[in-house]
């Protein structure tokens, strides 16, 4: 049997039972107080944040910062093979603009 201080009364049906349970055995109503519910949700949220923080891998750009991984050398085949399609397009556009600008400048 539980100690008298560890008993709660269900607000719906009046059943007296141990405060170790979250639901009334007779009617299924919640026996948690608002404070207990708030504390429980805070614990769940904190553990979720800790789990999220532990599982997130910090991604760093190659060559930037002290922890960055060394990227491929510029101009090598590996460098161009590791480029994304978007970066490859930007590189080509900049190269074409530079060549056209140089040709225009050279002709005048």
N, C-alpha and C positions, 0 to 999 in steps of 0.2 A: 504494500500500500504506500502511497505517496504521502509526503509530509503536508500538513494543512496549508503551509505557505506556498506550496507549489501547485495549488489547484486554482482553476479558473471556472467561471460559470458562463455557459453559452448564452449570448444575448438573445438568440432566437427561441430556444426551447427550454432553457434553464438547466440543462445537464451540467453537473459538476464533474470535472475530470482533470487529469494532470495537465500542467502547463507545458509539458514536453511535446504535446501534440499541436499541430497547426490547424487541424479540422476537428469539428465536433463529431463524436462517434455516433450520435443519434441522428442529427439532421444534416451534417456535412458543412455547416457554416464555418467560416474562418474564425479562429480563436486568437489570431494575432492582433496586437494593438497597433495603432498607427505608428508609434515609435519603433516597435519591433519590425514592422514592414519596411519603414524607412531605413533602418539599420541594415536589414537583410539586403535591400536593393543597393545600398551604398557598398556593401561588401562584394556583391556580385559585379557591380560596375568597376570597382577597383581591381578585382581579379581579372576582369575582361581587359582592362587597360594594360595591366602588367603582362598578360599573355600576348596581347597585340604588340606591345613594345618589345618583348623577347623574340617574337617571330619575324619582325620586320628586319630585313637585311638592308643595311645602309649601302646605297649604290653611289659610287663616286665616278666622276668623269675621268677617263684615262689621262694621266699626266698632270692632273690638277690636285693640289694639296699633298700633304706628306704621305697619306695613306693610299693615294691613287696608284693604280696599276700602270706600268709602263706600256704605252700603246705601240703599235707598229711604226716604223720610221716612215716619214712622208716620202712618197714617190715609189715605194716598193709595191709589188703586186699584192702582198698581204694587206697593206694599208687600204688599197682600193677594194679588195675582196671583203674587208671587214666593214666597209662603209654601208650605211643604210641607203635605200633607194632615194629617199628625200635628200640626204646629204650629197649623194652622187649627182643628182639633178642640180642642186645649188652650186656644186663645184663646177659643173659643165657650164652653167649660165654665167658664173663669174668669169670663167676662162674665156668664153665667147665674147662677153662685153669687153674684157681686157684686150683681146686680139683685135676686135673691131675698133676700139678706141686707139690702140697703137697704130693700126693701119691708117686711120683717119688723121692722126697726128703726124705720121710719117709722110703722108701724101701732100701736106701743106707746107 
